[in-house]
Structures are given as structure tokens and as C-alpha cells.
């Protein structure tokens, strides 16, 4: 039976000797993560622990640990690097919730709703600072990679906020935003694991490309789950993005559709869904729309792209686990 490390992401391919190794790594990540958000000031510590204690899959640290298994996984920089990417991810969530005016994150009240926007923004800044402190001990190359990753994260967020130019296809714009905003940090998670474990350059490059493709796939699968899930298994109530006016991939594809039978759906999606009935109608229409079919086909494309990057990796449990993670993206939206 898969253990906690496998169950976190449904990775059925993790087993045997690899599972306990990864679990020990995740335990070490969790210990350092909690130490990194501690503060001498009680309120700062409480706010910083808020999302750590709310849970999460620890997807990025697990990817760092998996990539490191292809080299010296016990090297001293592996666990701190995994914590850096998780701290960076958590910090962006504090800021995202302010920009999205979100009330809930990971099933708990968001920091901005529990306290206020100023506390949430400053807590995110605090976590970025703690990530930088860890990076300082990992060397100038790691600092440079993180800086460039953060530049891409911020650029993607700005481009999402501003929206596509008048001569830019909204779907192409959305996918390029995902590449920067989501794919870049997942790519760095894999890159750090390989780099600090001493994995050879060709395999390190493949793992980095894998991380970017699987990061985009993960976000697209979340887009699909927001619409298709009856139980909100993504951690949000079904149709949350739709209700909040967030233009995810299926929504953008539906808006660009030409099928006369979906004209009512396009009309609903052209403006805010201000009441329960219109939201329910739009959600039901999206679930049976051609846009969902096309969005899933695009998800399959990114999953296939991620799997192709694994070909240079040596056969074995690590490659199997990374391929299984690709399959999880499809299975969770089936």
C-alpha cells in the first residue's frame, strides 16, 4: 500500500525502497519549513504558520526530492532547496489571495480574510525573506536561479492582471502566463533537486523541462476540476473560479466557441454571474461543452510533453514515479 509520500499525490508508482526514502525527505522538509516560518514575534509566527498548518500536497518539495534520487539525494543542499521552493510558493499564495479577494485557502480562512490585506501581503514578504536567507547558504548559482524564477513569477502575475493585448489570442496569452506563473517554479523545484544532488547536466535539463510542462498540466487540471468536480476535491467549492470571474482555460475556450447551440453559454460567460441561478446554469453548460473537451485535449498535450522529457532518464522507480505523476493529472479530471 502506498505510504504518505505516495498518497499525497496519488503516485501509485512510488513503492518499495523509494517510498520510505521520500517520506524521510518530506519529514525533513516539514521540520525545516516549520523552523523557517518561526519568529520571535508571536503574531508574525502565527500568520506565517497559517498556510503551512493548513496543509497542502507539498508537490514542489516532493518533486525536488524525486529529482535528487537520480544523484546523491543525501547531499546537504537538497532539503533546504526543497524548502525554498515551498516557501516561495506559500508566499505567492498569500499575495494571490489578496489580489483575488479570496476568502478560503486550503479549506481554511485565507490570511486576508482572517486578518486583513496588509497582514497577508507582509506575511508573504516575510516568507520570501526566509526563502532568501536559506538561499544565501546554497550559493550564488542558486540565488541567481531563484531570482530569475521569481522574475518570471511576477511577470506572469502582472501579465495575468493586465490581460492580453487587443491583438493577442486570449488562450495563447493564458498559456504563456501559466508557463511563467506556475511552470517556472515547478521547473526550479526539479532543477534544484537535480543540481544539489549532482545529477549530470543532460538529465538535469530534462528534469527542468519536465517540471515546467507538468506544472502547466497541474494548473490546467485544476481548471478542469473547478468545473467538473461535484465535491470540490481541488480544495475549493465547484465553480469557484467561475463565480469569482477568473477566466480559466475552459472559460476562455467557451467564450471563443462558435457552436450556435452554446450561444446561451457564451452570453452567460460574457459578464459577471451575479446570482445563484446564472452561476448554476453556466456551470452546467460548461460541464457538457466542447470547451471542456478541448481543454482536456490540451491537458493531454502537456502531459505527453512532460513524458517525452523523461526519455533521457535512466529506467527505474524515479522515472516511473515521474511518469505516474503525469497520469495523475489525467486521472484526477477523468
C-alpha positions in Angstrom: 0.0 0.0 0.0 1.4 3.4 -0.9 2.6 5.5 2.1 2.1 9.2 2.9 4.5 10.4 0.3 2.7 8.5 -2.5 -0.7 9.2 -1.2 -0.2 12.9 -1.2 -0.3 13.0 -4.9 -1.8 9.6 -5.7 1.5 8.3 -7.0 0.9 4.6 -7.3 4.3 4.1 -8.9 6.1 5.0 -5.6 6.8 1.9 -3.6 9.5 -0.4 -2.5 12.6 1.3 -1.2 11.8 4.7 -2.7 8.7 5.4 -0.6 10.4 5.4 2.8 13.3 7.4 1.5 11.0 10.1 0.1 8.9 10.1 3.3 12.0 10.7 5.4 12.9 13.6 3.0 9.4 15.1 3.3 9.6 14.8 7.1 12.9 16.7 7.0 11.4 19.3 4.7 8.4 19.7 7.0 10.7 20.2 10.0 12.9 22.8 8.3 9.8 24.5 6.8 8.2 25.0 10.2 11.5 26.2 11.7 11.8 28.7 8.8 8.4 30.3 9.5 9.1 30.7 13.2 9.5 34.2 14.6 10.4 35.8 17.9 7.2 37.8 17.5 4.2 35.7 18.3 1.8 37.3 15.8 4.3 37.1 12.9 4.9 33.4 13.7 1.1 32.7 13.8 0.5 34.4 10.5 3.4 32.7 8.8 2.3 29.3 10.1 -1.2 29.8 8.9 -0.9 28.2 5.4 1.8 25.8 6.5 -0.6 24.3 9.0 -3.5 24.4 6.5 -1.8 21.5 4.7 -1.2 21.2 1.0 0.3 18.4 -1.2 3.9 19.6 -0.9 4.0 18.9 -4.6 7.1 21.1 -5.3 9.3 19.7 -2.5 8.3 16.2 -3.4 9.5 16.9 -7.0 12.8 18.3 -5.6 13.3 15.1 -3.6 12.3 12.8 -6.5 14.8 14.6 -8.9 17.5 14.3 -6.3 17.1 10.5 -6.2 19.0 10.4 -9.6 22.1 11.6 -7.8 23.2 12.0 -4.2 19.9 12.5 -2.6 21.5 12.9 0.9 23.6 15.9 -0.3 23.2 18.8 2.3 21.6 21.3 -0.1 18.6 19.1 -1.2 16.3 19.6 1.7 16.9 23.4 2.1 16.3 23.8 -1.7 13.0 21.9 -1.4 12.0 24.3 1.5 13.0 27.3 -0.6 10.6 26.4 -3.4 7.8 25.7 -0.9 8.3 28.9 1.0 8.2 30.8 -2.3 5.0 29.0 -3.3 3.4 29.8 0.0 4.4 33.4 -0.2 2.7 33.7 -3.6 -0.5 32.3 -2.2 -0.7 35.0 0.5 -0.3 37.6 -2.2 -2.7 35.8 -4.7 -5.4 35.7 -2.1 -5.2 39.5 -1.6 -5.4 40.1 -5.4 -8.2 37.6 -5.8 -10.0 38.8 -2.7 -10.2 35.1 -1.7 -12.0 34.0 1.5 -10.7 30.4 1.7 -7.4 28.7 1.0 -6.8 25.0 1.5 -10.1 24.7 3.3 -9.2 27.3 5.9 -9.9 31.1 6.0 -7.4 32.9 3.9 -4.9 35.1 5.7 -6.5 38.3 4.3 -10.0 37.3 5.5 -8.7 36.1 8.9 -6.7 39.3 9.4 -6.5 41.8 6.6 -4.8 42.5 3.3 -1.8 44.3 4.9 -1.1 41.4 7.2 -1.4 38.9 4.3 0.9 40.9 2.0 3.6 41.5 4.7 3.4 37.8 5.7 4.1 36.8 2.1 7.1 39.2 2.1 8.3 37.6 5.3 8.3 34.2 3.7 10.1 35.5 0.7 12.8 36.9 3.1 13.1 33.5 4.8 13.5 31.8 1.5 16.3 34.2 0.6 18.0 33.5 3.9 18.1 29.8 3.1 19.3 30.5 -0.5 22.2 32.5 0.8 23.8 29.3 2.1 23.1 27.5 -1.2 25.5 29.6 -3.3 25.3 32.3 -5.9 24.0 30.0 -8.7 21.0 29.0 -6.6 20.4 32.7 -5.8 20.5 33.6 -9.5 18.2 30.8 -10.5 15.7 31.8 -7.8 15.9 35.4 -8.8 15.1 34.6 -12.4 12.4 32.3 -11.4 10.9 35.0 -9.2 11.1 37.4 -12.1 9.1 35.0 -14.2 6.5 34.5 -11.4 6.0 38.2 -11.1 6.0 38.8 -14.8 3.3 36.1 -15.2 1.2 37.6 -12.5 1.4 41.1 -13.9 0.5 39.8 -17.4 -2.4 38.0 -15.9 -3.6 41.1 -14.1 -3.2 43.4 -17.2 -4.7 40.8 -19.6 -4.0 40.1 -23.2 -3.3 42.9 -25.7 -6.0 43.5 -28.3 -4.1 41.6 -31.0 -3.3 38.6 -28.8 -5.3 35.4 -28.6 -6.6 35.1 -25.0 -5.9 31.4 -24.9 -2.3 31.8 -26.0 -1.9 34.6 -23.5 -3.3 32.4 -20.8 -1.0 29.5 -21.5 2.1 31.8 -21.6 1.0 33.3 -18.3 0.8 29.7 -16.8 4.2 28.9 -18.1 5.7 31.8 -16.1 3.4 32.0 -13.1 3.1 28.2 -12.4 5.5 26.3 -14.6 8.6 28.3 -13.7 8.6 27.4 -10.0 7.8 23.8 -10.6 10.7 23.7 -13.1 13.0 25.2 -10.5 11.9 22.6 -7.9 13.1 19.8 -10.2 16.2 21.7 -11.2 17.2 22.3 -7.6 16.8 18.7 -6.7 19.0 17.6 -9.6 21.5 20.4 -9.1 22.2 19.8 -5.4 22.3 16.0 -5.9 24.9 16.3 -8.6 22.8 14.9 -11.4 24.6 15.2 -14.8 23.6 18.2 -17.0 21.6 16.4 -19.7 19.4 14.7 -17.2 19.2 17.9 -15.1 18.0 19.8 -18.3 15.3 17.1 -18.9 14.1 17.3 -15.4 13.8 21.1 -15.6 11.8 20.8 -18.8 9.6 18.1 -17.2 8.9 20.4 -14.2 7.7 23.2 -16.4 5.4 21.0 -18.5 4.0 19.1 -15.6 3.4 22.4 -13.7 1.3 23.8 -16.5 -0.6 20.5 -16.7 -1.2 20.6 -13.0 -2.8 24.1 -13.3 -4.9 23.1 -16.3 -6.2 20.0 -14.4 -7.2 22.4 -11.6 -9.0 24.5 -14.1 -11.0 21.4 -15.2 -11.6 20.3 -11.7 -13.1 23.6 -10.7 -15.8 22.9 -13.3 -16.2 19.1 -13.3 -15.8 18.3 -9.6 -19.1 17.7 -7.8 -17.4 17.6 -4.4 -14.8 20.3 -4.7 -11.9 17.8 -4.4 -9.5 20.5 -5.6 -9.9 22.2 -2.2 -12.4 24.8 -3.5 -16.2 24.6 -4.0 -17.1 23.7 -7.5 -17.3 26.7 -9.8 -15.3 29.0 -7.5 -13.2 30.4 -10.3 -16.3 30.9 -12.4 -18.1 32.7 -9.6 -15.2 34.9 -9.0 -14.8 35.9 -12.6 -11.5 34.2 -13.1 -11.1 33.3 -16.8 -9.6 29.8 -16.7 -8.8 27.7 -19.8 -12.3 26.1 -20.3 -14.0 29.5 -19.9 -11.7 31.2 -22.4 -12.3 28.3 -24.9 -16.0 28.5 -24.4 -16.0 32.3 -25.0 -14.2 31.7 -28.3 -16.5 29.0 -29.4 -18.8 29.2 -32.5 -21.3 26.5 -31.9 -24.8 28.0 -32.1 -26.0 25.5 -29.5 -23.7 27.1 -27.0 -24.7 30.8 -27.6 -26.5 30.9 -24.3 -23.4 29.7 -22.5 -21.3 32.4 -24.3 -23.8 35.0 -23.3 -23.6 34.0 -19.6 -19.8 34.0 -19.7 -19.6 37.4 -21.3 -20.4 39.2 -18.0 -20.4 38.7 -14.2 -22.5 35.8 -12.8 -24.3 37.8 -10.1 -26.9 35.3 -8.9 -27.0 31.7 -8.0 -29.2 30.6 -10.9 -27.0 32.1 -13.6 -23.9 30.6 -12.0 -25.5 27.2 -11.8 -26.6 27.4 -15.4 -23.2 28.5 -16.6 -21.5 25.7 -14.6 -23.9 23.1 -16.0 -23.3 24.4 -19.6 -19.6 24.3 -19.2 -19.6 20.7 -18.0 -21.1 19.5 -21.2 -19.4 22.0 -23.5 -17.0 21.4 -26.3 -14.7 23.7 -24.4 -14.2 21.1 -21.7 -13.3 18.5 -24.4 -10.8 20.9 -26.0 -9.3 21.9 -22.6 -8.8 18.2 -21.7 -7.1 17.6 -25.0 -4.7 20.4 -24.3 -4.0 18.9 -20.9 -3.2 15.6 -22.6 -0.8 17.5 -24.8 1.1 18.9 -21.9 1.2 15.5 -20.2 2.6 13.9 -23.3 5.2 16.7 -23.5 6.2 16.1 -19.9 6.5 12.3 -20.5 8.8 12.9 -23.5 11.3 14.8 -21.3 11.7 11.7 -19.2 13.2 9.6 -22.1 16.8 10.5 -21.2 16.3 9.4 -17.6 17.5 6.0 -16.5 14.8 3.4 -16.3 13.7 2.7 -12.7 11.4 3.8 -9.9 12.2 7.5 -10.2 11.3 7.7 -13.9 8.2 5.5 -13.2 7.1 7.9 -10.4 7.5 11.0 -12.5 5.5 9.3 -15.3 2.9 8.3 -12.8 2.6 12.0 -11.7 1.7 12.8 -15.3 -1.0 10.2 -15.2 -2.4 11.7 -12.0 -3.1 14.9 -13.9 -5.4 13.0 -16.2 -6.9 10.7 -13.7 -8.0 13.5 -11.3 -10.0 15.1 -14.1 -11.5 11.9 -15.7 
